[in-house]
Amino acid sequence: MMGACLLLFVGAWAVVRLFSMPVAIGMCVVAMVIPPVAAMVANRRGPEDRWWDDPSGDPKSDEWWDELDGKKRREP
Protein backbone atom coordinates (compact mmCIF):
# COMPACT_ATOMS: atom_id res chain seq x y z
CA MET A 1 0.00 0.00 0.00
CA MET A 2 2.82 2.37 0.82
CA GLY A 3 4.50 1.63 -2.51
CA ALA A 4 1.28 2.58 -4.30
CA CYS A 5 1.17 5.78 -2.26
CA LEU A 6 4.69 6.74 -3.29
CA LEU A 7 4.06 5.78 -6.90
CA LEU A 8 0.94 7.97 -7.02
CA PHE A 9 2.65 10.96 -5.43
CA VAL A 10 5.83 10.83 -7.50
CA GLY A 11 3.93 10.02 -10.69
CA ALA A 12 1.52 12.89 -10.12
CA TRP A 13 4.21 15.55 -9.85
CA ALA A 14 6.82 14.05 -12.20
CA VAL A 15 4.59 13.17 -15.16
CA VAL A 16 0.87 13.75 -14.79
CA ARG A 17 1.09 17.45 -13.84
CA LEU A 18 2.50 18.16 -17.29
CA PHE A 19 -0.75 16.99 -18.86
CA SER A 20 -3.46 17.69 -16.27
CA MET A 21 -3.08 19.56 -13.02
CA PRO A 22 -6.50 18.52 -11.60
CA VAL A 23 -5.68 14.83 -12.17
CA ALA A 24 -2.30 15.30 -10.46
CA ILE A 25 -4.01 16.90 -7.46
CA GLY A 26 -6.56 14.06 -7.37
CA MET A 27 -3.75 11.51 -7.39
CA CYS A 28 -2.13 13.30 -4.44
CA VAL A 29 -5.42 13.29 -2.53
CA VAL A 30 -5.71 9.54 -3.08
CA ALA A 31 -2.07 9.13 -2.00
CA MET A 32 -2.85 11.17 1.12
CA VAL A 33 -5.69 8.81 2.12
CA ILE A 34 -3.69 5.58 1.71
CA PRO A 35 -1.42 5.80 4.85
CA PRO A 36 -4.27 6.14 7.39
CA VAL A 37 -6.18 3.34 5.68
CA ALA A 38 -3.04 1.17 5.74
CA ALA A 39 -2.63 1.82 9.48
CA MET A 40 -6.26 0.90 10.17
CA VAL A 41 -5.99 -2.31 8.14
CA ALA A 42 -2.72 -3.30 9.82
CA ASN A 43 -4.06 -2.71 13.35
CA ARG A 44 -7.45 -4.35 12.81
CA ARG A 45 -8.41 -7.15 15.18
CA GLY A 46 -10.53 -10.10 14.20
CA PRO A 47 -14.02 -10.71 15.62
CA GLU A 48 -12.75 -13.77 17.52
CA ASP A 49 -9.83 -11.87 19.05
CA ARG A 50 -10.89 -11.17 22.63
CA TRP A 51 -7.75 -9.37 23.79
CA TRP A 52 -9.65 -7.45 26.46
CA ASP A 53 -10.35 -10.71 28.34
CA ASP A 54 -6.66 -11.50 28.87
CA PRO A 55 -5.53 -11.20 32.49
CA SER A 56 -3.28 -8.22 33.19
CA GLY A 57 -1.03 -10.05 35.64
CA ASP A 58 -2.17 -8.04 38.65
CA PRO A 59 -4.45 -10.37 40.68
CA LYS A 60 -6.22 -7.55 42.51
CA SER A 61 -6.92 -5.67 39.27
CA ASP A 62 -8.07 -8.84 37.49
CA GLU A 63 -10.41 -9.66 40.40
CA TRP A 64 -11.82 -6.13 40.30
CA TRP A 65 -12.44 -6.28 36.51
CA ASP A 66 -13.99 -9.75 36.79
CA GLU A 67 -16.36 -8.39 39.43
CA LEU A 68 -17.31 -5.45 37.22
CA ASP A 69 -17.88 -7.75 34.22
CA GLY A 70 -20.07 -10.05 36.31
CA LYS A 71 -17.77 -13.03 35.88
CA LYS A 72 -17.45 -13.61 39.59
CA ARG A 73 -20.01 -12.88 42.23
CA ARG A 74 -18.90 -10.80 45.14
CA GLU A 75 -19.03 -12.77 48.34
CA PRO A 76 -20.71 -10.95 51.27
C-alpha positions in Angstrom: 0.0 0.0 0.0 2.8 2.4 0.8 4.5 1.6 -2.5 1.3 2.6 -4.3 1.2 5.8 -2.3 4.7 6.7 -3.3 4.1 5.8 -6.9 0.9 8.0 -7.0 2.7 11.0 -5.4 5.8 10.8 -7.5 3.9 10.0 -10.7 1.5 12.9 -10.1 4.2 15.6 -9.9 6.8 14.1 -12.2 4.6 13.2 -15.2 0.9 13.7 -14.8 1.1 17.5 -13.8 2.5 18.2 -17.3 -0.7 17.0 -18.9 -3.5 17.7 -16.3 -3.1 19.6 -13.0 -6.5 18.5 -11.6 -5.7 14.8 -12.2 -2.3 15.3 -10.5 -4.0 16.9 -7.5 -6.6 14.1 -7.4 -3.8 11.5 -7.4 -2.1 13.3 -4.4 -5.4 13.3 -2.5 -5.7 9.5 -3.1 -2.1 9.1 -2.0 -2.8 11.2 1.1 -5.7 8.8 2.1 -3.7 5.6 1.7 -1.4 5.8 4.9 -4.3 6.1 7.4 -6.2 3.3 5.7 -3.0 1.2 5.7 -2.6 1.8 9.5 -6.3 0.9 10.2 -6.0 -2.3 8.1 -2.7 -3.3 9.8 -4.1 -2.7 13.3 -7.4 -4.4 12.8 -8.4 -7.1 15.2 -10.5 -10.1 14.2 -14.0 -10.7 15.6 -12.8 -13.8 17.5 -9.8 -11.9 19.1 -10.9 -11.2 22.6 -7.7 -9.4 23.8 -9.7 -7.5 26.5 -10.3 -10.7 28.3 -6.7 -11.5 28.9 -5.5 -11.2 32.5 -3.3 -8.2 33.2 -1.0 -10.1 35.6 -2.2 -8.0 38.7 -4.5 -10.4 40.7 -6.2 -7.6 42.5 -6.9 -5.7 39.3 -8.1 -8.8 37.5 -10.4 -9.7 40.4 -11.8 -6.1 40.3 -12.4 -6.3 36.5 -14.0 -9.8 36.8 -16.4 -8.4 39.4 -17.3 -5.4 37.2 -17.9 -7.7 34.2 -20.1 -10.0 36.3 -17.8 -13.0 35.9 -17.4 -13.6 39.6 -20.0 -12.9 42.2 -18.9 -10.8 45.1 -19.0 -12.8 48.3 -20.7 -11.0 51.3 
